[in-house]
Amino acid sequence: KGYRISGGYKIVQDSQGTKIIFDQRFRTTNGPDLKVFLSKDSHRVINNNNADFGERVALLQSNQGYQEYLLNPRIDISKYKTLIIHCERFSKLWGVADITPEKKKDSK
């Protein structure tokens, strides 16, 4: 959905807490005000017309390369189905990825 996004991500638990980590191959089109969100909705129902993109994680650090996002400790990742990149300023859905059970359990 939206713009081309490549690369991978994983969700890990370590001594700091739960993190979303985009790998070194991560790439997307640059844009203003790109943010990372978690949603309890399936990717099938998420679109630009949705008023609520879920839980805001952080401003996207870069449109390419390795990056880590430490989740607020109150966020229970097991309750979320989708990882979203969204341009808030222009209400543009950038991209969506399902959070699979394997990603939720990753502990590396």
C-alpha positions, 0 to 999 in steps of 0.5 A: 500500500502506498509507496515502495518499501523494501528490506526487513524488520524484526521485533526483539526483546532485550534488557532495554525492552521491546524494540522494532528493528529495521535492517540495513536493507530497509529503503523507502521513498523520502517524505515529510513527517513519516512516522512509525505506528502499530495497529491492531487492525489487519493490513487489509482494512488499513487505508488513507481513509482510516482516521486512527492508525493505531499506536504512534511509535516514533518519527521515522529516523531515516528513509534507509538503513538500520534503525531501532525503535524502543517501544513504550513499556506500556505497549503489549506487542502481542495485541498488534497485527500491523506495522505502519509507516504513515505521513501524518502531515499529508495523511498519506499511508506510506506502507504496511507490514503484517506482524507475524507471530514469529516477529512477536516472539523474536528474542535475538 
